[in-house]
Amino acid sequence: MTTPSRSAQKYDGTSATFLVDPDDGTFHARCRNWSILAGDNCYWAVAQQHELEAKLRALGGRYALQGEVCGPGIQKNPLGLKQVSLFLLNAYDLVENRHTSDIELRRVGAEIGEPVVDVIEAGASFAHDQASLLALAEGKYPGTTNEREGIVIRPREERFSAALNGRLSFKAISNRYLLDERD
C-alpha cells in the first residue's frame, strides 16, 4: 500500500451501527444484518448510555457510526470492562454516500465524545509481510492479561481494492488469541 496506513486494535465484542434514517428520521440501533428493536439489549443500552440518538441528530443525521459494543456479557468481556461500552471503527457519511477517512472518523468521535479504536501502528506506507502482521496482531488488551483479538488494517484515506472488490480493509487475527483457552 503506497498511501499512509494504520493498524487499529480489533476489539472482541459485537458489531453495532447507529444512525438516524435520512428518509424518515427514525433512530436505528443495528447489529450486523438487522435493525434491533428498542429494549433490554446491549445495543440499546449503549445507545441510551451514550445518548447516541441526540449526538447523531446534533450532527444533522449526517453519519452512521459503526463500532464494537464491548463489556459484561459480551464475548466473555476480554477487555475487562465494568459496563457496556462502544468503540468506533467506522463512520459513513450518509450525505456524500462514502466512508470517512480515519482523520474524519477521529474528528467526529472527538466532537461527540465517543472513543475511537486504539491505533497500534500508523505509517507513511504499508510495509508488512504475513509474519510481521501476525506479530503486530499479538498483544494484550490494555489493563488486562487477556490476548487481544488482533488488528484491523486500513489506509488513512479510504481506497477501493480491486482484489477485495470493495473498500481496502482487512484483519490480522492473533494466533495467541485463537489458541487462548478462555472459559
C-alpha positions as a Markdown table, in Angstrom:
| # | Residue | x | y | z |
|---|---|---|---|---|
| 1 | Met | 0.0 | 0.0 | 0.0 |
| 2 | Thr | 1.6 | 3.3 | -1.0 |
| 3 | Thr | -0.7 | 5.6 | 0.9 |
| 4 | Pro | -0.4 | 6.2 | 4.6 |
| 5 | Ser | -1.9 | 3.3 | 6.6 |
| 6 | Arg | -3.0 | 2.5 | 10.2 |
| 7 | Ser | -3.4 | -0.7 | 12.2 |
| 8 | Ala | -6.1 | -0.4 | 14.9 |
| 9 | Gln | -6.8 | -2.8 | 17.8 |
| 10 | Lys | -9.5 | -5.3 | 17.0 |
| 11 | Tyr | -12.0 | -5.3 | 19.8 |
| 12 | Asp | -13.7 | -8.5 | 20.8 |
| 13 | Gly | -17.3 | -7.5 | 21.1 |
| 14 | Thr | -20.4 | -7.4 | 18.9 |
| 15 | Ser | -20.6 | -5.2 | 15.8 |
| 16 | Ala | -23.2 | -2.4 | 16.0 |
| 17 | Thr | -24.3 | 0.5 | 13.8 |
| 18 | Phe | -26.2 | 3.6 | 14.9 |
| 19 | Leu | -27.9 | 6.1 | 12.6 |
| 20 | Val | -30.8 | 8.4 | 12.0 |
| 21 | Asp | -32.5 | 7.2 | 8.9 |
| 22 | Pro | -32.2 | 10.0 | 6.3 |
| 23 | Asp | -35.6 | 9.1 | 4.8 |
| 24 | Asp | -37.9 | 9.0 | 7.8 |
| 25 | Gly | -35.7 | 10.4 | 10.7 |
| 26 | Thr | -36.0 | 7.3 | 12.8 |
| 27 | Phe | -33.1 | 6.4 | 15.0 |
| 28 | His | -31.8 | 2.8 | 14.5 |
| 29 | Ala | -29.5 | 0.6 | 16.5 |
| 30 | Arg | -28.4 | -2.3 | 14.3 |
| 31 | Cys | -26.4 | -5.4 | 14.6 |
| 32 | Arg | -24.6 | -6.8 | 11.5 |
| 33 | Asn | -27.7 | -7.6 | 9.5 |
| 34 | Trp | -30.7 | -6.4 | 11.4 |
| 35 | Ser | -32.3 | -3.3 | 13.0 |
| 36 | Ile | -32.7 | -4.1 | 16.7 |
| 37 | Leu | -35.9 | -3.2 | 18.4 |
| 38 | Ala | -35.6 | -0.9 | 21.4 |
| 39 | Gly | -35.5 | -3.0 | 24.6 |
| 40 | Asp | -33.3 | -4.7 | 27.1 |
| 41 | Asn | -30.2 | -5.5 | 24.9 |
| 42 | Cys | -26.6 | -4.3 | 24.7 |
| 43 | Tyr | -27.3 | -2.2 | 21.5 |
| 44 | Trp | -29.9 | -0.1 | 23.1 |
| 45 | Ala | -28.1 | 0.0 | 26.4 |
| 46 | Val | -25.1 | 1.6 | 24.8 |
| 47 | Ala | -27.2 | 3.9 | 22.6 |
| 48 | Gln | -29.0 | 5.2 | 25.7 |
| 49 | Gln | -26.0 | 5.3 | 28.0 |
| 50 | His | -24.0 | 7.3 | 25.3 |
| 51 | Glu | -27.0 | 9.4 | 24.2 |
| 52 | Leu | -26.2 | 8.4 | 20.6 |
| 53 | Glu | -29.5 | 9.5 | 19.1 |
| 54 | Ala | -29.1 | 13.1 | 20.4 |
| 55 | Lys | -25.4 | 13.1 | 19.3 |
| 56 | Leu | -26.2 | 11.9 | 15.8 |
| 57 | Arg | -29.1 | 14.4 | 15.5 |
| 58 | Ala | -26.7 | 17.2 | 16.6 |
| 59 | Leu | -24.5 | 16.2 | 13.7 |
| 60 | Gly | -27.6 | 16.7 | 11.4 |
| 61 | Gly | -28.1 | 12.9 | 11.0 |
| 62 | Arg | -25.2 | 13.0 | 8.6 |
| 63 | Tyr | -23.3 | 10.0 | 9.9 |
| 64 | Ala | -23.9 | 6.3 | 10.5 |
| 65 | Leu | -21.5 | 5.2 | 13.3 |
| 66 | Gln | -20.2 | 1.6 | 13.4 |
| 67 | Gly | -18.1 | 0.1 | 16.1 |
| 68 | Glu | -17.8 | -2.7 | 18.6 |
| 69 | Val | -20.0 | -2.9 | 21.7 |
| 70 | Cys | -18.0 | -4.5 | 24.4 |
| 71 | Gly | -18.4 | -5.2 | 28.1 |
| 72 | Pro | -20.0 | -7.6 | 30.6 |
| 73 | Gly | -22.0 | -10.4 | 29.0 |
| 74 | Ile | -20.4 | -9.9 | 25.5 |
| 75 | Gln | -17.8 | -12.4 | 24.2 |
| 76 | Lys | -16.7 | -13.1 | 27.8 |
| 77 | Asn | -15.6 | -9.4 | 28.2 |
| 78 | Pro | -11.9 | -9.8 | 27.4 |
| 79 | Leu | -11.4 | -6.1 | 27.8 |
| 80 | Gly | -12.4 | -6.4 | 31.5 |
| 81 | Leu | -14.9 | -3.5 | 31.2 |
| 82 | Lys | -17.3 | -2.7 | 34.1 |
| 83 | Gln | -20.1 | -1.5 | 31.8 |
| 84 | Val | -21.1 | -1.9 | 28.2 |
| 85 | Ser | -19.1 | 0.5 | 26.0 |
| 86 | Leu | -18.8 | 1.5 | 22.4 |
| 87 | Phe | -15.6 | 1.8 | 20.4 |
| 88 | Leu | -16.0 | 3.5 | 17.0 |
| 89 | Leu | -14.4 | 1.8 | 14.0 |
| 90 | Asn | -16.1 | 3.5 | 11.1 |
| 91 | Ala | -18.2 | 6.5 | 10.2 |
| 92 | Tyr | -20.3 | 6.6 | 7.0 |
| 93 | Asp | -21.2 | 9.9 | 5.5 |
| 94 | Leu | -24.9 | 9.5 | 4.6 |
| 95 | Val | -25.0 | 12.8 | 2.7 |
| 96 | Glu | -22.0 | 12.0 | 0.4 |
| 97 | Asn | -22.5 | 8.2 | 0.4 |
| 98 | Arg | -19.0 | 7.4 | 1.4 |
| 99 | His | -16.9 | 6.0 | 4.3 |
| 100 | Thr | -15.0 | 8.7 | 6.1 |
| 101 | Ser | -11.2 | 8.9 | 6.3 |
| 102 | Asp | -9.6 | 7.8 | 9.6 |
| 103 | Ile | -8.9 | 11.5 | 10.4 |
| 104 | Glu | -12.6 | 12.4 | 9.8 |
| 105 | Leu | -13.7 | 9.4 | 11.9 |
| 106 | Arg | -11.5 | 10.6 | 14.8 |
| 107 | Arg | -12.8 | 14.2 | 14.4 |
| 108 | Val | -16.4 | 13.0 | 14.6 |
| 109 | Gly | -15.6 | 10.8 | 17.6 |
| 110 | Ala | -14.0 | 13.7 | 19.4 |
| 111 | Glu | -16.8 | 16.1 | 18.5 |
| 112 | Ile | -19.4 | 13.8 | 20.1 |
| 113 | Gly | -17.2 | 12.4 | 22.9 |
| 114 | Glu | -17.1 | 8.8 | 21.8 |
| 115 | Pro | -13.9 | 6.7 | 21.8 |
| 116 | Val | -12.4 | 5.5 | 18.6 |
| 117 | Val | -10.5 | 2.2 | 18.4 |
| 118 | Asp | -6.8 | 2.5 | 19.5 |
| 119 | Val | -4.2 | 2.8 | 16.8 |
| 120 | Ile | -1.5 | 0.1 | 17.2 |
| 121 | Glu | 0.7 | 1.4 | 14.4 |
| 122 | Ala | 0.5 | 4.2 | 11.8 |
| 123 | Gly | 2.9 | 4.8 | 8.9 |
| 124 | Ala | 3.6 | 6.5 | 5.7 |
| 125 | Ser | 3.2 | 3.3 | 3.8 |
| 126 | Phe | 2.3 | -0.4 | 4.3 |
| 127 | Ala | 5.5 | -2.3 | 4.9 |
| 128 | His | 4.4 | -5.7 | 6.3 |
| 129 | Asp | 4.6 | -9.3 | 5.3 |
| 130 | Gln | 2.4 | -12.0 | 6.8 |
| 131 | Ala | 4.9 | -12.8 | 9.6 |
| 132 | Ser | 5.2 | -9.2 | 10.7 |
| 133 | Leu | 1.5 | -8.6 | 10.6 |
| 134 | Leu | 0.8 | -11.7 | 12.7 |
| 135 | Ala | 3.5 | -10.4 | 15.2 |
| 136 | Leu | 1.8 | -7.0 | 15.3 |
| 137 | Ala | -1.6 | -8.6 | 15.9 |
| 138 | Glu | -0.4 | -10.1 | 19.1 |
| 139 | Gly | -0.7 | -8.3 | 22.4 |
| 140 | Lys | -2.9 | -7.9 | 25.5 |
| 141 | Tyr | -5.9 | -5.7 | 25.9 |
| 142 | Pro | -4.7 | -2.7 | 28.0 |
| 143 | Gly | -5.1 | -3.2 | 31.7 |
| 144 | Thr | -5.7 | -7.0 | 31.3 |
| 145 | Thr | -3.9 | -10.2 | 30.9 |
| 146 | Asn | -6.2 | -11.2 | 28.0 |
| 147 | Glu | -4.9 | -11.7 | 24.5 |
| 148 | Arg | -6.3 | -9.1 | 22.1 |
| 149 | Glu | -8.2 | -10.5 | 19.0 |
| 150 | Gly | -5.9 | -8.8 | 16.5 |
| 151 | Ile | -5.8 | -5.7 | 14.4 |
| 152 | Val | -7.7 | -4.1 | 11.5 |
| 153 | Ile | -5.5 | -2.6 | 8.7 |
| 154 | Arg | -6.8 | 0.3 | 6.6 |
| 155 | Pro | -5.4 | 3.2 | 4.6 |
| 156 | Arg | -5.7 | 6.6 | 6.4 |
| 157 | Glu | -7.8 | 7.8 | 3.4 |
| 158 | Glu | -10.5 | 5.4 | 2.0 |
| 159 | Arg | -9.4 | 3.5 | -1.0 |
| 160 | Phe | -11.1 | 0.9 | -3.3 |
| 161 | Ser | -9.4 | -2.5 | -3.6 |
| 162 | Ala | -10.0 | -4.4 | -6.9 |
| 163 | Ala | -8.8 | -7.6 | -5.2 |
| 164 | Leu | -11.4 | -7.3 | -2.5 |
| 165 | Asn | -14.0 | -5.7 | -4.8 |
| 166 | Gly | -14.7 | -3.1 | -2.1 |
| 167 | Arg | -13.0 | -0.9 | 0.4 |
| 168 | Leu | -9.4 | -1.7 | 1.3 |
| 169 | Ser | -9.7 | -3.1 | 4.8 |
| 170 | Phe | -8.6 | -6.4 | 6.3 |
| 171 | Lys | -7.9 | -8.1 | 9.7 |
| 172 | Ala | -5.0 | -9.9 | 11.1 |
| 173 | Ile | -6.1 | -12.2 | 13.9 |
| 174 | Ser | -3.6 | -13.1 | 16.7 |
| 175 | Asn | -2.6 | -16.7 | 16.8 |
| 176 | Arg | -2.2 | -16.4 | 20.6 |
| 177 | Tyr | -5.8 | -15.2 | 20.7 |
| 178 | Leu | -7.0 | -18.1 | 18.6 |
| 179 | Leu | -5.1 | -20.6 | 20.8 |
| 180 | Asp | -6.2 | -19.0 | 24.1 |
| 181 | Glu | -8.5 | -21.3 | 26.1 |
| 182 | Arg | -10.9 | -18.8 | 27.7 |
| 183 | Asp | -13.7 | -20.1 | 29.9 |
